[in-house]
Every structure is written in C-alpha cells, then in structure tokens.
Amino acid sequence: MNEQEIEMLRGKPNREIIRYLGIRFWQMPAIARELRKRSFEAAGMIKLFDGVPGLLQEIKSSGAQLAVVSSNSEETVRRVLGTSSGLVDHYACGVSLLGKAARFRQLQQKLKLQPSQILAVGDESRDVEAAHRAGFASAAVTWGYATEDALRRCSPTFILNSLSELASLSQEGS
C-alpha cells in the first residue's frame, strides 16, 4: 500500500476501509488480535503528543474523571501513557472494532452519570459514531488518524484542532 492510498483511506469510515481492503466479517477477530499484538509490541515507541500529560493533569485537577475506551489492551494503553496512566480513573479496553458504543454505555452506568455529563474524545469516525449511539457529546480531534473532512462527515459535537482547544473545552465543562 502506498502513501497516497493510505491517505485516501484516512478519509473513509471504518466500514468502507474494511470493504475496500476486502476483509470478510469472519476475518475480523484474527485481524484484531494481530493488531493488538503489534500495538503492544510498538507501545514503547509510541510517543504522546506534546502537552498531553499536562492536559490530563489539568483535567484531573478540575475534578473530572478520565476514562479510556480503546480497542487496544489496557496494558498497551498504560505503556503508551507512561507515568500519566495513573491519572486515568477507568480503563475499558479490548473493545471490538465496532463495539465502542456498548462499552461507552456500560461505563456510563458504572459511573452513574447522565449522557449529558460525558464527553467522548476521539480521532476516528467510529469514536464519534459510538458517542452518538451512546447519547454522548463528542469531540473529534484532527491531529490523530482520520482526516478532518472524515470527522466532520460524522457530525461531532466539537471539532478540535489543538490540545489548547481541548483544554478550553474541558475547563468549560468543569
């Protein structure tokens, strides 16, 4: 796969990517296992975006709870977060590729929060779509996987282009 093809796929919803790659439904579990394995192996090399540890600390200091809902394993997420992993109150990891909405709702029930009290932040269309299905507000960040156009097509509550915008949004919510 060349760079142009990768960039084109960044602008597509996950279901279209799966279709484009010719992946069959029955192949998904094996592919997910392989991706989790590779993510775990690469976790030590993945660097957080500049400012993320400080932002997490700021959000935590405001009294908000932090949760990570990810298809990666908790161990992988903790390795990537490094010393910031202790700032996260709840981990809901190992989510199936298209199963985030259910995990969002489970976490909401566990925390006894109303959907209006939750902001789901993500960098993929499936994050925004899962937030919609769970009844949560969504903040789509443009510095991650999906293109801004792909994220806009999912109609997130907020489109954020920088960590400072996320910091401002989190201050408004506290």
HELIX and SHEET records of a PDB file:
HELIX    1   1 GLU A    3  ARG A   10  1                                   8    
HELIX    2   2 ASN A   14  LEU A   21  1                                   8    
HELIX    3   3 PHE A   25  GLN A   27  5                                   3    
HELIX    4   4 MET A   28  ALA A   42  1                                  15    
HELIX    5   5 ALA A   43  MET A   45  5                                   3    
HELIX    6   6 VAL A   52  SER A   61  1                                  10    
HELIX    7   7 GLU A   74  LEU A   81  1                                   8    
HELIX    8   8 GLY A   82  LEU A   87  5                                   6    
HELIX    9   9 LYS A  100  LEU A  111  1                                  12    
HELIX   10  10 PRO A  115  GLN A  117  5                                   3    
HELIX   11  11 SER A  125  ALA A  134  1                                  10    
HELIX   12  12 GLU A  148  ARG A  153  1                                   6    
HELIX   13  13 LEU A  163  GLY A  173  1                                  11    
SHEET    1   A 2 ALA A  67  SER A  70  0                                        
SHEET    2   A 2 HIS A  90  CYS A  93  1                                        
SHEET    1   B 3 LEU A 119  GLY A 122  0                                        
SHEET    2   B 3 ALA A 137  VAL A 141  1                                        
SHEET    3   B 3 PHE A 158  LEU A 160  1                                        
END                                                                             
